[in-house]
Amino acid sequence: MKPVILGDSIEGESRDVALVHAGIARQCAMRGQPEKPPCVLISGGETTITLLADNDSWTFFVRLGDLLMTGPTLTNVNDFRAVLIEKALARAATP
């Protein structure tokens, strides 16, 4: 699987960063750019979540059933993102 390194210094509002990551993932899946599936987008950096009260992402992800428990790593793993694109998607027909 080919990694697509987006950088380790990405900053900004999390929802905006997510939109950009989703756009790149869609471009990979539908057009094979910048890489054909299967591939993985990798990025890091400090993003900000203003939606969550008290910056409590733990409760947010527990309620979704999507909390990833890594155990003690002695490192800051909160700044890592990996978006897996497993297969190509067909492009919608244009009128």
Sequence and secondary structure as in RCSB ss.txt:
>XXXX:A:sequence
MKPVILGDSIEGESRDVALVHAGIARQCAMRGQPEKPPCVLISGGETTITLLADNDSWTFFVRLGDLLMTGPTLT
NVNDFRAVLIEKALARAATP
>XXXX:A:secstr
 EEEEEES   EEHHHHHHHHHHHHHHHHHH  SS SSEEEEEE  EE  SSGGG HHHHHHHHT        SS
 GGGEEEEEE S        
